[in-house]
Amino acid sequence: MTTTVVWIFLAIVSGSEAFAQAPDDAAPGGFFTPAPVPAGPGLGSKLSVPGGTPRGAASFEGLLARSDGDTLSIELPDQRVMRFQLNQQTRYLPDGQAGRLAAFRIADVVSVEATPESRGYFTARSVRFLRKPTPAEQAEVLECPEMSYRWENNVIDSAMLDSKQDSRKLSLVAKPAALVEPAGSHLPAEGAGDDLIEAIRAKVNAAFERLPNFRARLVTSMFHSSTKKVKWVPNGVITAEIAYEGKETYSEIQVDGKRPANAPASGDADYMRSFNNAWSSGDFESIAHCVFDGLEDSDFHKAETEHSEQGDLVVYEFAGNRASTCIAVRSETQVAYPSYRGSLKVNAKTGDVVHAELEAIDVPKGFPLDRAERSVDYGLVEIGTERYLLPATGYWFGCYRDTYSCFLNRMDFRDYRRFSSDSVVRFAAGH
C-alpha cells in the first residue's frame, strides 16, 4: 500500500508499527490520519527527493497563521497549511527584534527553511520575515481555521487590521431574522417543509449539551484496495476503550491484539493520531453538531424522503466552505481545510439525526489525496435511565491522487456505559 498521511481519512500502513511523534494540534469536528508519504514541497522549495525520500533542506513561503511555541503553521498560496516542529536551534528573523518568535504578526509573509525528519515531518531551521501582507492576503489567513482554532494559545501577535478595510461593522453586516422561541421537544407538524431544520438544530444542540460522561469500546477495522473494482483487503484492527468526559481519552489500546510499545496508560486524540494508521477524533462531538455550528438554516435543502424500518427519513443536503473544521485532512506536515458537501438523514417523527455524511471538495491539487469522505450512523443508547443518540458505526474513506489506491476504516462503537459504571448497555430495540 502506498504510504501517505491525511487527517480526514484512514492511513493504511502496518498496524503494528510504533507511534511516531507528529506536530498535531487537532481542530474540533473530527480528523483523519493515514500513512506517511514524503510531503510535497511548497513555494520556492529546494527539497531534494532522490528515490522518493526527502533529504536536505526545503524552503516554504506563505502567510503566518499560528504558533503555540512548539509548532508553527503557515498557509501556502494554494491554501494548504504546512506545520513545522520548532526547537531550540530554530532561528527567528522577524521585522523587528531578532530572535523572538513573538515578534512576528499573524499574516506576515514569511519564508521557513526546514529539514525533513522521519516519516515526512519537518523541523524549522529558520523563520524569516519577507514582507507585510496585502489586504487580500490578510483577509485570506484570518479566515483560515488553522488560525482561528485555539486562538487563545497563539503566541504570534495579532494582525493589525486596516480600519479603512475593516468590514466588521454592524452597518455592513446582514441582519438575521429572530430565532423561533423553543416550544419543547415537539417537531413542527408534517408538511411544515424546511422549517423542520430549526427544530432539528435545537435537538442536535441540546443532545450535545447533555452528553453524559461515559465509556465505550471502539473497534477500528482497516482495509485497503488498489484496483478499479474495489476489493477491500484487511489491513489490521485497532481496539481501545474510550472515556468521554467533555473530550475523548483512550486506554487499553491494542493493535492486532498486542499492546504497542511505550503506549501510555491513557492517551488523548493526538496520541491516537500519531499512529501510522488512520485515526479519527471528535466522533462524540458529532458531525451533525459541527455542521449546524457552521451553517445557517438556509444552507440546508430538503432533498427527499426515504422509507425505512425506522420510519420515514427526511434527507437534507448542505454545503460548507473551508472556514469549517468539520472535515480536515492532514498528510504528514501538510494540512488542508477543503470545502465540503454532505447530507443528513433525520427521523421525521422524532427529529433524531440517524445518519450523517461529508465529502471533501476542492482539495488543493498539491495535496496527496484527492478524495476524502466520512459518515456516521447513530443509534439510541440507554445509559442508566436515560437515552442518548450516539455513534454506532462510522466510516472514513479516501484515495490517493489520480490512483485507485484507496483505504477505508470502519469504526464500531460498542458497550456504552457510564464513566463510573461497569454495566454494559445495549442499543434500544429497533436501533
N, C-alpha and C positions, 0 to 999 in steps of 0.2 A: 504494500500500500504506500502511496506517495506520502511523504512526511510534510506536514504543514500545520499551522496553528490558527484557529479562528475562534472568536468569542462566542458567537451565536450558534455555533454548531459543534458537532462532535468530532473529536480527533480520533484518529484510528491507528495509534501506534501500539505496540505490545503493552498490554495492561500490567505486566509485571515490572516495567521499568520504574526506577526510583523517581521520587518527586524532584522537580527542578525549580529553583527559585526564579521567579519572574517578576518584573515590575508591574504589579497587578493591583490597581485600585478599581474595584468593581463599581459600576454605577448601578442604581436601582433598576428593577424591571426584568432582570434575567439576562444572563450572558452565557456564551458557549465557548469552549476552547478545544480545538483539535490539535493534531500532532505537529511538531515543529518542522519548518522548512526555511531555508535561507530567506530572510526578509528582503524585499525589493529595495533598491537604492532610491534616495529622494533627489530633489533638485540639486544639481551640481555634485552628484555622487562621484566619489573616487573609489568606490567599492570594487575590489578585485575578487572574482569568484571562480577561481580555477577548479574544475571538477565539481562545481555546484556548491562548494563550501566557502563561506565568506572568510577572507583573510585581509590583513592590513587595515587601513582606516577608511572611513566613509564620511562624507560631508553632506549635511542636510540643511536646507534653508526653508524657513517657514515662520509662521506667526506664533509667538509665545503664548501658550494657553494657561498652564498652571504648573506648580511645583509644590510638593509637600516637604521638600528638603532632602528626600531620599530618591525621588524620581522627578523627571522634568518632561513635560509634554509640549510639542509644537504641532501646529496644523499645517500640512503641506498644501500647495496650490490646488491639488485635486480633492481636497477635503479629507484625505486620510490623516490620522493623527499618529505621530511617532512618539513612543515613550522611551526614555533613556534612564538607566541607572546613574546615580550620582555617587561619588566617593570623595575621599579627602584629597585625591590628586586632581579632581576636576578644577579647571581654571575658569574664572569668570571675568569677562571683559565688557562690562556694561557701559552705557553712555553716562558716565559719572564716576563715582568712587569705585576703583577697580577692586576685584577680589571679593565682591559681595553679591551673592545671588539675589538678595532682597532689593538691590539697586535697580534691577530690571523692572519694566512695567508690562502688564498684560497687553498683548497685541504688538509688542515690539517685534520688528523683523530681525531674526537672529540666524546665525549660522552655528550649527552644532557639529563639531568634529568628534567622531565616536569610533570605538573599536568593537568589533563583534566578539561576543562571548560564546559560550557553549549554547547549542540549541537555537542560535539565531538572534539572541538578545544583544543589545548594545549598551555599552558604558560610555558616558560622555567624557571626553578628554578636555574639551573646552566649549564654552558657550560665549559667542561673540556678538555684540550688538552691531547691526548693519545700518538700520535707519528706523525712523518713526513710521507707523502705518498710515496709509491713506484713509480717509473716512470710510470708504467701502470695505477696506481690509479690516478696519477696526470693528465695523458692524458685523462682518463675517465671523470673526473669532468670538465676539461677545454672544453670538447665538449658538456656539458650539457646546454641546453637552459636556465635553471634557472640561471646559472652563467653569460651567455653572454647577457641575456636580461637586459637592463638598467644598463650596467656595470659601467657607469659613476657615478651612485648613490650607488655603493657598497663600504661600509666603511671598508670592510676587505682588508688587504694588498694583493697585487698581489702575485701569486705563483712564486717562484724562479725557472725558467727553467734551467735545467742542459744543459750547452752549448754543451756537447757531445751527448745529447739526442734530441737536438732541430732540428726538420725536416723542420723548416720554412726558407728554403734557395732556392734561385732561381734555383740553380743547381740540386735540388732534386725534384722540383715540375713539374708536367706536363705542357707543353706549349700549351695553347688553340689556335685554329685557329682564323684568323682575322674575325671580325664581318662583316656582309654584310652591306654596306652603305645603309641607308634608302632611299627608292625610292618612297616616298609619301605613300598614304594610300591604294594603289592598291595591291591586292594579286597576288602571282605567278599564272601563267596560270594553268588551270586544268590539272592534270596529273603530276604536279611537285613533287608529293609524299610528304614525311615528311618534305621537305623544307618549307612547309606551316607553320610549327611551328615558324620559325623565324619571319614571318610576324604577326602571332598571338601574339607572345610575345611582339613585338613592339606596337601592337594595345592595348593590355591589359595595358602595362606600360603607354602609352600615355593617355588612358582613366582614369587611376588612377590619373595621374598628373593634369588633367583638371577638376576634380570633383569640382563643384561649392559649395558654402555654401547654404544649403537648409534645409527645414523641411519636415517631413513625419509623417504619422500616423502609428504606429505599433500595431497590434493586435496579441497577442500570445494566441493560443488555446492549452490547455494542456489536455493530455489523458494518461491513464494507462491501462494495461492489465495484467492478472495473469494466463491466460490459454494458453495451447499449440496452440489451434486455436485462433488466436489473436481476441480479442473483445475489441475495444477501448472504454473505459468508460470516459466520460467527467470529467475533474478534475479542471475546473476553467478557467478564462480568465483574462489576464493582458493586459491593454491598456496603451499607453504612446505616447506623442509627442516626436519625435526625432529631435534634431537640430544638423546638421553636419557642423562643421567648423574646418576641419582638424582632429577632433575627435568627438565622439558622446556624447551628453548630453541629459538627459531625463527630461520631465516635464509633468504635468497633469497626473500623474501616478494613475491608479486605478486598484484595484484587485476585480474582480467580481462586478464592478460598484461602489466600495467605495474607497475613498482615505485612504491609510494606515496611521496609527497613526504616527506622527512625521516625515512624509515624507517631504523632502526638496522641495523648490520651483523648484530647478533644481538639478538632481542627475547625477553622472557620471556612467561609466560602473561598477566600483567597487560597487557602491551603489546598482545597479540593481542586481548584482550577489549575494549581501547579502540577497536576497530573499531566503526563504526556497524552493522556486520553481526554477526550472532550468532556466538559462538565458544564452544567448549567446551575444557576442560583436564582433565588428570588421566586421560586415556584409558589410558595405560600403567600407571597405578596400579591400573586395573581396577575396574569396577563390582563384580565378584564379590568382590574383596578388601575393598572398602569395606563391602559388605553383610555379609560374615562378621565384619568388625571390630565391627559394632554389634549383631548379633543372636545369640541363643542357638540351640543345635541344635534346641530345641523350637519355635522360631519358624518352622521350615521344615516344610512338609507336602507329601508326595508326592501329586501330582495325577493323573498319568497316565504312560503310556509311549508314546512315538511311534516309529514305524518310519521310518527314513530311509536314504539312501545311505551315511551314516556309521555305520550300525548303529542299535541301539536307543538312544533318548534318553529318559532319565528326567527328567520335568518336576517341579520343586519350586516351590511358591508360598510367598510370605512377605509380611510387612508390617512396616513400621518406623515409629517415631514421629519427631517433629520434632527430637529431640535429635541426629539423624544429619545429616551433611552430604553424604550420597550423592546427594541431589537438593536443589539450592538454586536459587532464582530471583531475579534482580535486575532491577528496572525502574528504570533511572536511579539515583536516590538511595535507592530502596526495595529491601529485601531480604526474601525470605520463605523460611523453612525449613519447608516443609509436611511432613506425614506422607506416607508413600508405600506402595505395594504393588508387587509385581513377581514375576518368575519367572526361574528358571534352567533351562537345558536341559543335561543332563550326559550324556556318553557313558557308557553303562552298563558298558562293559568297561574303559575307561581312567581314568574319573573326571574327564576333562577337561571344563571348562565351555565349551561351544561357542556358547552364546547367553545373553545376559542382557538383561533389560528392566525399566525402572522407570516408574511413573506417579505423579505428584504427586496427593495427595488433600487435601481440606480446605484449599485455598489461601484465604488471607484474602479476604473479599469486597471489600475496598477495593483489592485488587491488580489491575493492568490485565489480567493473563492469568487465565483460569480453567482452562486445560488445558496440561499440560507433561509430556512423555514423552521418554525416551531409550532406545536399545537399541544393543547391540554384538554383532556376530558375530565369533567368534575362529577363528583357524586356526593350525596348527602351522607354524612358520617355522624354516628351517635357517639358522643363523648359525655359520659355521665348521663344526665337527664336532658342534655341539650343536643340539638342537631346543627351541624355546620357543613357548609358547602366547601369541599376541599379537593385537591388534585387526586385523581385515581390513576390515570395513565398519561404520560407526556411523551412527546417525540421531538428530537432535534434532527434535522436533515440538512445536508449540504453537499456541494460538488465543487471540485477544483476547476478553475477557469478553463473553459473550452475543452473539457475532457469528460469522459464517462466515469471518472474516478469519483465515487460518491460515498457518503457514510451516513449512518443512521444510529442514533441512540434511542432506546426505548427505556423509559423510567416508570417503574411501577411502585406506587406508594401503598404500603400495607400496614396492618396492625396499629392503627391510630389509637393513642391512649393519652391520658392526661400526663403532664410533665412529671408529677409525683406519684403516678399510679402505674402498676404493672399489669392491670387488667387489659385484655385485648378487646378492641372494639371492632365491629363489623359494619360494612355498608348497609344502610337501610334497605329493606326489600324493594326491588324494582329499580335499584341504582347500582 
